[in-house]
Amino acid sequence: MKKLAKIILYGTAIFIAILIIAGIYMKTVLPNVGDPEELEIEGSTEQIARGEYLANHVMLCMDCHSDRNYSLFSGPPHPGTKGLGGDRFDRSMGLPGVFVSPNITPEGIGNWTDGELYRLITTGVKKNGEPIFPVMPYQSYGKLDPEDIKAVIAYIRTLAPQKSNIPPREIDFPVNFIIRTMPSKATPTTRPNKEDVIAYGEYLVTAAACGECHTKFEKGKFVGPYLGGGRAFPSPNGNIVRSSNLTFHSTGLGNKSKEDFVRQFKQYSPELYTPTKVGEGEFQTIMPWTMYAGMDTTDLASIYEYLRSLEPINNPIEKVTFAKINSNTE
């Protein structure tokens, strides 16, 4: 009996020692993506224009790094808050903690080098070597053409400096350790020629990180088929909305024409649409239609062709579960 107790004691001690060593390794060695590059981005007029297009209408940096007005349909950013940060992602979304988007105006990133920003966007590692949680889809951005990432950096350098008070993040155990294993070195590609429609469409879907929202996500991981839809998002008004199936199955995009697909985005262009108020309990979406509406028609058509090339996925989705609103019957 004493021998068994000793074996258990020694085994427990060894297990604890392994955990301690693993924790020290994670804290001191990981993430290991290399040092920031020595970059000096030119910031030409053409480069800034490309970055503005990507940040506002494709990669949607300005969607998460702004203050969104959820009293209006689709939650367009409040005017004058571009880059200010403050969008909250928390446990109600199935995330392991609370994460708030940082200020990316020069007030927030003025002391970052171009190389440090490039490393952050493409690998998820901050200036101080700490990892960020992949609410920002750096795994997708790390696959993009370096020239596009540089264009985005050139653009955000031009934003008006604004002060903000962003609270520190909260990360649940054991994700506060696991998060250090998530970053990996970027695997950049060259942006395909627009004439290679399907390849170019796939590139844009990667840049827009469509799979982040349009793939089912549960308990901190993706569990559904890629772009098959079904990820649940709590709406600010209490409803639960779910992302659409983006494959060409009858439960998804079905027989939607290219013209219909493009029109679905373009109908929210500022010259055609004025954001409408959303009443209590009414349908609301986090899909930033008003920002995607600025995407070039050719780019939207390329995305359509890429999605149409995918294997159709049978995945019926309940679009919204409406919150129960308590009424005063007195």
Secondary structure as UniProt FT lines:
FT   HELIX           2..28
FT   HELIX           45..53
FT   HELIX           54..58
FT   HELIX           61..64
FT   TURN            70..71
FT   TURN            73..74
FT   TURN            79..80
FT   TURN            82..83
FT   STRAND          88..89
FT   HELIX           91..93
FT   STRAND          97..100
FT   HELIX           106..109
FT   TURN            110..111
FT   HELIX           114..123
FT   TURN            127..128
FT   TURN            134..135
FT   HELIX           138..141
FT   TURN            142..143
FT   HELIX           146..156
FT   TURN            157..158
FT   STRAND          170..171
FT   TURN            173..174
FT   HELIX           175..178
FT   HELIX           179..181
FT   TURN            194..195
FT   HELIX           197..207
FT   TURN            208..209
FT   HELIX           210..213
FT   STRAND          217..218
FT   TURN            219..220
FT   STRAND          221..222
FT   TURN            226..227
FT   STRAND          232..234
FT   TURN            236..237
FT   STRAND          240..242
FT   TURN            250..255
FT   HELIX           258..266
FT   TURN            267..268
FT   TURN            270..272
FT   TURN            280..281
FT   HELIX           289..292
FT   TURN            293..294
FT   HELIX           297..309
FT   STRAND          320..321
//
